[in-house]
Amino acid sequence: MEDYKKINKAAWNLKTDIHIKSEFYNNALFLKGDSSLKHIELDLLGEIKDKSILHLQCHFGQDTISLSRLGAKATGADLSDNAISYAQNMAKELETDTKFICSDIYELPNVLDDKFNIVFTSYGVIGWLSDLKEWAKVVAHFLKPGGQFIMVEFHPVVWMFDDDFNSIDYSYFKGAEIIEQLEGSYADRNAKIKYSTITWTHSLSEVINSLIRSGIHLTGFEEYDYSPYNCFKHTIQIDKDKYRIKHLNNKLPMVYAITGVKL
C-alpha cells in the first residue's frame, strides 16, 4: 500500500485553503460568533460547560472552537498541518482557550498526555482510517474512566454509491483501499485543485465491535434519513440543516450516531 497518510495529508492541506474561503463553511459568519455544530451532536453532547473534550480529526477547527464557546475545555487534533496552523491562529484571534495538535490519530497518544471527559468525532472522518481496532484503542486511551464517547458519522450505505447515487460501486464491507484521483471538493466542486486520496469503507459492525472490544460500553445508536450538511450531489432540502438525495428521498440512511462510556 502507498503511504496513505502522506497522500491524504497533502490532499487535506490543499482542501483546507479552499474550505476556509467557501460558502459551505461560511467562515466569515463563524468568526462573528456563529456555531458550526449541528443539532444532532448538540443533542448528544448535552451540557458540556467545564468538561474536557478531545475532538478527533477536527479539520480547521470550527467545531472545536464551537465547543469552547459552549464552555468546554476543547482540544482538537488533525493530520493536516495547514488546517491546524489556521485553527491555532483562529483560536488566538477569537481569544478562546482551544488547543490544537497536528498529529496522525494513531500517533496522538505519543504527543498528548491528557485524559478527557468526552472524546468526540463527526462527519466523514473514519473513512480516512485504515484500522478501526487501533482507532478505537486511541478513543479508549484518551477517555477518563466513565468518560463519554460521542460519534456522528455518515452512514456506510452512502459510501456504497457512485457520486450521482445511481449505482452501487463499492462494497458495504471493508476491503482493499480505495485510491482516487479527484478534482474540486465537497465544499466547492469548482475549485481548481487536483489531488489523490486513499480511503476505506467501514461497516457498522466493524465500528461497533471495535469500540466494544476497546472497552467502550455502548449507550446509544441512532440512524437518520438525512444529512445536516449539503455535501452530496442531487440533494433537496427538507428542513433547516436537513438534506436528502432527491431521487432516493427518505429511502436512504445518511447519518448514524453512537454514544458510549468507557468502562
C-alpha positions in Angstrom: 0.0 0.0 0.0 1.2 3.5 -0.8 1.9 5.9 2.1 -1.7 6.8 2.6 -1.0 9.3 5.4 1.3 11.3 3.3 -1.1 11.3 0.4 -4.1 12.2 2.4 -2.3 14.9 4.3 -1.4 16.5 1.1 -5.0 16.4 -0.1 -6.3 18.0 3.1 -3.6 20.7 3.0 -4.9 21.6 -0.4 -8.6 21.4 0.5 -8.1 23.5 3.7 -7.4 26.7 1.8 -10.5 26.1 -0.4 -12.7 25.3 2.6 -11.8 28.3 4.6 -12.9 30.6 1.8 -16.0 28.5 0.9 -19.7 29.4 1.3 -20.1 25.8 2.6 -18.1 26.6 5.8 -19.1 30.3 5.9 -16.1 31.2 8.0 -16.9 34.9 7.9 -20.1 34.3 9.9 -18.3 31.8 12.2 -15.7 34.4 13.1 -18.6 36.7 14.1 -19.9 34.2 16.6 -22.0 31.5 14.7 -21.7 27.9 15.9 -20.7 25.2 13.4 -22.2 22.4 15.4 -25.4 20.8 14.2 -28.5 19.7 16.3 -27.6 16.0 16.2 -24.3 16.4 18.0 -25.6 19.2 20.2 -28.4 16.9 21.5 -25.9 14.1 22.1 -23.3 16.3 23.8 -25.8 17.9 26.2 -24.3 20.3 28.8 -20.6 20.5 28.3 -19.6 23.5 30.3 -16.2 22.9 32.1 -15.9 19.4 30.6 -12.7 18.5 28.8 -13.3 17.3 25.2 -10.9 15.8 22.7 -12.1 16.4 19.1 -10.5 13.8 16.7 -9.9 14.8 13.1 -11.1 18.4 13.7 -10.2 19.8 10.2 -9.5 23.6 10.6 -11.2 23.9 14.0 -14.7 25.4 13.6 -16.4 22.6 15.6 -13.6 22.5 18.2 -13.9 26.3 18.8 -17.7 26.0 18.9 -17.3 23.5 21.8 -15.1 26.1 23.6 -17.7 28.7 23.0 -20.1 26.4 24.9 -17.8 26.4 27.9 -15.9 23.2 27.2 -12.1 22.8 27.6 -11.6 21.6 24.0 -8.6 20.1 22.2 -8.6 19.4 18.5 -6.3 17.0 16.6 -5.9 16.7 12.8 -3.4 15.3 10.3 -3.2 18.5 8.2 -0.6 20.9 9.4 -2.2 23.6 7.2 -5.5 23.1 8.9 -4.1 23.1 12.4 -2.0 26.2 11.8 -5.1 28.0 10.7 -7.1 26.7 13.7 -4.4 27.8 16.1 -4.4 31.3 14.6 -8.2 31.5 14.6 -8.4 30.4 18.3 -5.9 33.2 19.1 -7.9 35.8 17.1 -11.1 34.8 18.8 -9.5 34.7 22.2 -10.6 31.2 23.0 -8.5 28.7 25.0 -9.0 26.0 22.4 -5.9 23.8 21.9 -4.9 22.2 18.6 -2.4 19.5 17.9 -1.2 18.3 14.5 -1.0 14.6 14.6 -2.0 11.4 12.9 -4.7 9.8 15.1 -2.6 6.6 15.7 0.4 8.7 16.9 -1.7 11.0 19.1 -1.0 9.0 22.4 2.7 9.7 21.8 2.2 13.5 21.7 -0.7 14.2 24.0 -0.8 13.1 27.7 -4.2 14.4 28.8 -7.3 12.3 29.6 -10.8 13.7 28.7 -14.4 13.7 29.9 -15.5 13.3 26.3 -14.0 12.1 23.0 -15.9 13.5 20.0 -15.7 12.7 16.3 -18.0 13.6 13.5 -18.9 13.5 9.8 -16.7 12.0 7.1 -13.7 11.0 9.3 -13.3 7.3 9.8 -13.1 6.5 6.0 -9.6 8.0 6.2 -8.5 5.4 8.7 -7.1 2.1 7.8 -7.5 0.3 11.1 -10.6 0.8 13.3 -9.4 -1.5 16.0 -6.4 0.8 16.6 -8.6 3.8 16.3 -11.0 2.5 19.0 -8.0 1.9 21.3 -7.0 5.5 20.8 -10.5 6.6 21.8 -10.4 4.5 24.9 -6.9 5.6 25.8 -7.9 9.3 26.0 -11.1 8.8 28.0 -11.2 9.1 31.7 -13.0 6.2 33.5 -16.7 6.9 33.0 -15.9 9.3 30.1 -18.2 9.6 27.2 -17.6 8.8 23.5 -19.8 10.6 21.1 -19.7 9.9 17.3 -21.7 11.2 14.4 -20.8 9.9 11.0 -22.1 9.5 7.5 -23.8 6.1 7.1 -21.7 3.4 5.3 -24.6 2.8 2.9 -24.0 6.3 1.5 -20.4 5.4 0.5 -21.6 2.3 -1.5 -22.9 4.6 -4.2 -21.3 6.4 -7.1 -21.2 10.2 -6.8 -24.6 10.6 -8.5 -26.3 7.9 -6.4 -27.3 5.9 -9.5 -25.3 2.7 -8.9 -23.7 0.6 -6.2 -20.0 0.9 -6.9 -18.4 -0.1 -3.6 -18.7 -2.9 -1.0 -20.5 -2.2 2.2 -17.8 -4.1 4.0 -14.1 -3.1 4.3 -11.9 -4.4 1.5 -8.9 -3.1 -0.2 -8.1 0.6 0.0 -9.9 2.9 -2.4 -7.5 5.0 -4.4 -8.9 8.0 -6.3 -7.7 10.9 -8.4 -10.0 13.9 -7.6 -10.7 17.5 -8.5 -12.6 20.1 -6.5 -14.1 19.4 -3.1 -17.4 18.8 -1.5 -17.3 22.4 -0.2 -16.5 23.8 -3.7 -17.0 21.5 -6.6 -15.5 24.1 -9.0 -12.3 24.6 -7.0 -9.2 24.3 -9.2 -7.3 21.7 -7.3 -6.3 18.1 -8.1 -5.2 15.5 -5.6 -5.1 11.8 -4.7 -6.8 10.1 -1.8 -6.7 6.7 -0.2 -9.8 5.7 1.9 -11.7 2.7 3.2 -15.3 1.7 3.8 -16.2 0.6 7.3 -19.4 -1.4 8.1 -21.4 -0.6 11.2 -20.5 -4.0 12.7 -16.8 -3.1 12.3 -17.3 0.2 14.0 -19.4 -1.1 16.9 -17.3 -4.2 17.6 -14.0 -2.2 17.5 -15.4 0.1 20.2 -16.8 -2.7 22.3 -13.6 -4.6 22.2 -11.6 -1.5 23.3 -13.7 -1.2 26.5 -16.4 1.2 25.4 -19.8 0.3 26.7 -22.3 1.5 24.0 -25.2 3.5 25.4 -26.9 4.6 22.2 -27.2 4.1 18.5 -29.3 6.1 16.1 -29.7 6.3 12.3 -31.0 9.3 10.3 -32.6 9.6 6.9 -31.0 13.0 6.1 -27.6 14.7 6.2 -27.3 18.0 8.2 -24.7 19.1 5.5 -25.4 19.8 1.9 -22.3 18.0 0.8 -23.6 15.4 -1.7 -24.8 15.8 -5.3 -28.5 15.8 -6.2 -29.8 16.9 -2.9 -33.1 18.5 -1.8 -33.6 20.4 1.4 -36.5 19.2 3.5 -35.9 21.4 6.6 -33.2 23.5 8.2 -29.9 21.6 8.1 -31.7 18.5 6.6 -30.8 17.3 3.1 -31.7 14.1 1.2 -30.8 12.7 -2.1 -33.6 13.9 -4.4 -34.3 10.7 -6.3 -33.9 8.5 -3.2 -35.7 10.8 -0.8 -36.2 9.0 2.6 -35.2 5.6 1.4 -31.5 6.0 2.3 -29.9 6.1 5.8 -27.4 9.0 5.6 -26.1 9.5 9.1 -25.7 7.5 12.2 -24.7 8.3 15.8 -23.0 6.2 18.5 -22.6 7.1 22.2 -20.7 5.1 24.7 -19.0 5.2 28.1 -15.5 3.9 29.0 -15.8 1.0 31.4 
